[in-house]
Amino acid sequence: MSESPKNTYTRNQEDSSLVVRQVERREWWLWGFAIVVTVFLTAAIVFLVLPGEHSESSPLYWANLREWVRGLAALVLLFDIYTMYQHLQLQRVRRQLAERDELFQLITENAADMIAVVDHDGRRIYNSPAYQKVLGYSPEELDSGTSFDQIHPSDRDRVKQAAENAYRTKRGQKVEYRMRHKDGSWRVLESTANTIGSKAGETEKLVIVNRDITDRKRAEEALAHRALHDGLTELPNRELFLDRLHHAMLRARRHFDYKFAVLFVDIDEFKVVNDSLGHSAGDELLVEIAKRMSSSFRDTDMIARLLVTAESEWRWGALSVARLGGDEFTVLLEDVHRPSDAVRVGQRIQEKLAIPFEIKGRQIVIKASIGAALSANSYCKPEELVRDAEIAMYRAKQSGKARCEVFDSAMHSNAVRRLKLETDLRLGLERGELLVYYQPIVSLRSGKISGFEALSRWKHPDGLISPADFIPVADETGLILPLNRALLREACAQLRSWQSQLGCEPPLTISMNITSKQFAQPHLAAEIDATLRETGISPGNVSLEIVETIAMGEPDRALSVCMN
């Protein structure tokens, strides 16, 4: 693992100081040794040249003198060799120090991180060239002030406190703060510090390594935004809406006079836009709906969402609308005291949406069904409020669409009852609880039975359930398809049995209704033909009744089914 710049700087400082002290000690020792040798040689020479008791003409004297001179010369030669060796050693050490300093200088000048050394007062002792590359400041501009001058005012106290803690504990910590760029913008820096101690063991300097993490922070903020916002409309999504709704519920528990409401907005017949103009037009329409709804409210009708300003400051901004998915939107209304307040806001939304939209060169007029649920102490989870607002919205659709309904307890009871009915109906199909009743068709001319109409009846364990109760549920949930498929098969089999036993002439007929869900099936004619072949019934003996509105809605398809 590579060593961080701050540790490299500190280690180089310590190693360099140690080596410099060793060089200085060696130089002083060498100088002292040279002085001692010089004094000794000088004393020896003086001693030799002073007149003594021996005669200068004595051969022995001159012989001894020559020996002494040779010895002193050898001593001088050895001293010179030793001095040269020590000098070369010192040169080598200095060269190594210079190479190390050059290497460190090269590293700091080319490092992407900004390295600074500051004293206890915040004055800059050293700034790496990366400061000019990242923040645009020249060394002179940085040296003109303290290290806190360019830090964002909101972060300055926190950075000072971190520096004081480092001096006190002799251990730095990681800090994120904003520093002003020379162009006036703000950059987010990640700073780590290490301490430099004096000989007395006191911390006298800090080595600070700053890394620019602005792009990383923006990426993190973008990810957080995408996680909490709809990708198409940029509105808050379900998760963020439920979070803000949860906060509103907590506030309502603390303040009894605080009331709020949830609106559930669903665009009527939105599928028609997708089917006729394409999904791209549908997406464009959803974006325009979001913009129009967001501008429909007064300032107090808000939902808080998290925004990031240009200065990277986190704050709560106001936004009223959230998109749950598809063509479903929700609104959190605060300061709502009466149901009529929520209804008025819902009507305002409908008025705004009633203005034609210009989509791909076409004018599109839409309507919306809206359900409202008011806050109450009985709610424990935000999902319950959204659920009840959605129930009220479905009541608005059932009442004719383009309406606004306020939730009441009866709606919830009906929704629970309908859910139970749907669950029991699925089980009833599996258990064979659905029966076929036959209503005779009498010929007015002959007075005889000419055929039967096959009708579905449900023999529930608790008793017979009216078709008016379970047929609409079966049609909405798609259960009508297996139900009527089984109805046709059993009715045809029963008709074949009666025809064989009674031998009626002309043959008896059977009739049954075709629902809109069945009519929309692409293989309806093929399914009916397969059933007739399986039961041996002639197609002329089976009558399929299609509601006029279904046939007129798709006349070509109605003709195709009938011809097949």
PyMOL commands that set and color helices and strands:
alter all, ss='L'
color gray80, all
select helices_A, chain A and resi 5-49+59-110+130-135+139-143+153-169+214-228+238-254+270-277+279-294+339-354+382-398+409-431+467-477+480-502+516-519+524-535+539-541+548-553+555-563
alter helices_A, ss='H'
color red, helices_A
select strands_A, chain A and resi 114-119+124-127+175-180+186-197+203-212+260-267+303-308+314-319+321-325+328-334+357-359+362-364+368-374+404-406+434-442+449-460+463-465+509-514+542-546
alter strands_A, ss='S'
color yellow, strands_A
deselect
rebuild
show_as cartoon
